[in-house]
């Protein structure tokens, strides 16, 4: 009995101590019961995966949830407005204003360079003359305005384009081509040609991500002038000086030049453009600038669904009501999708047979194959332009018949294509 009394008194003391601790703690609002709910007071806290007590999750009030939802919607609207504004800047009528043509000052040394600078100044874009990594080269930059979502960044974000256009003098170009041909003539057949002799890119940072092209102005005139000088020197050999002797590059044939150009295209993806005047060079720079400016817009169009759909009233389609109003317009537009079918011809066929089912029924009522093919040929076509009487004709009648009844997916309807 004495042992049981001592055990009972010990349990009572422990219960009293527990109650004393729980009463000394501050009262808290009851939390909802669930997997993440806190344990009642006086019971040990539930241990987490790492043996630490789990933190209590505070439930958001309806007001806080509404504020968070409004902030999220405002962010989505702002992002949508920024994307729409960026899309408007990339449209063809505006994208050229974002471009900047950066030309090397060495391009201004030739007396005829004023012609291409005049063409460049007519573009609706910026241009500047600053030293480039490759002498006598042109690069492009795109200056995109900063968005509202990044106010701490720069006002204008500059993006370097990958195209690089290098202008090479005719004499220098022939010397580089001759060195290239000599290098791969003497080298083993399986070795890669040394393209640095034509376009020295070794040591240039980021050259592997660029697309290079060469422009040569007046190569044919240069070769003709040197050939004429060679003939004159041949007639008067006593007046020749060692410095006036033509170099070996002038003896290159057309076949050797073409072979070197193929090597540049296949091994280095380097395109060479031959131009006669500086005016043509300026026009080429203008066309290339416009193509680079429109590239993001075209890329965006290609990434969208059905990029081949035309814009305007045709792409909007015809509204068809529940009572069938508009079905005749749909049928007429389907006929108009055939090659060489005018709206007047499609309207004439649709008036004669207002629906595809009526046309199929008319085909079934024909007795011979020729009668089916020529069923639509004599339908008159009303035209407001010409007063002459026209008809649908046998060719279009045959194409529509084959389209309506044929089950061959590879059948060619238009024999003229």
VENCORVEN-V795610 format. One record per pair of residues at least 24 apart in sequence whose C-alpha atoms are under 7 Angstrom apart, sorted by the first residue. I is the first residue (numbers start at 1). GAP is how many residues later the second one is. D is the distance in whole Angstrom. If there is no record, write none. Layout:
BEGIN
i = [I,I]
gap = [GAP,GAP]
d = [D,D]
END
This chain:
BEGIN
i = [18,82,90,90,91,92,95,95,96,96,96,96,97,97,98,98,98,98,99,99,99,99,99,99,99,100,100,100,100,100,100,101,101,101,101,101,101,102,102,102,102,102,102,102,103,103,103,103,103,103,104,104,104,104,104,104,104,104,105,105,105,106,106,107,112,113,115,115,116,116,116,116,117,119,119,120,120,136,136,137,137,137,137,138,138,138,139,139,139,162,162,162,163,163,163,164,164,164,164,165,165,165,166,166,166,167,167,167,168,168,168,169,169,170,170,170,170,170,174,175,177,178,181,212,213,213,213,214,214,214,215,215,215,216,216,216,217,217,217,217,217,218,218,218,328,328,331,344,344,344,345,345,348,348,373,373,373,374]
gap = [24,65,206,207,206,202,198,199,28,29,194,197,27,28,27,44,45,46,26,27,41,42,43,44,194,25,26,27,40,41,42,25,26,27,38,39,40,25,26,27,28,36,37,38,25,26,27,34,35,36,25,26,27,28,31,32,33,34,24,25,26,29,30,29,166,165,163,164,162,163,165,166,165,163,164,162,166,30,31,27,28,29,30,26,27,28,24,25,26,47,48,49,47,48,49,46,47,48,49,47,48,49,47,48,49,47,48,49,46,47,48,47,48,46,47,48,49,52,75,74,83,71,79,58,57,58,59,57,58,59,57,58,59,57,58,59,57,58,59,60,61,57,58,59,26,27,24,37,38,39,36,47,32,33,24,25,28,24]
d = [7,6,7,6,6,6,6,6,6,6,7,6,6,5,7,6,5,6,6,6,7,6,5,6,7,6,5,5,6,5,6,6,4,6,6,5,7,6,5,6,7,6,5,6,6,5,6,6,4,7,5,5,5,5,6,5,6,6,5,6,6,7,5,5,6,6,6,5,6,5,6,4,7,6,7,6,6,6,6,7,5,4,6,6,5,6,6,5,7,7,5,6,6,5,6,7,6,5,6,6,5,6,6,5,6,6,5,6,7,6,5,6,7,6,7,7,5,7,6,6,6,5,6,6,5,5,6,6,5,6,6,5,6,6,5,6,6,5,5,6,7,6,5,6,6,7,7,6,6,6,6,7,7,6,6,5,6,7]
END
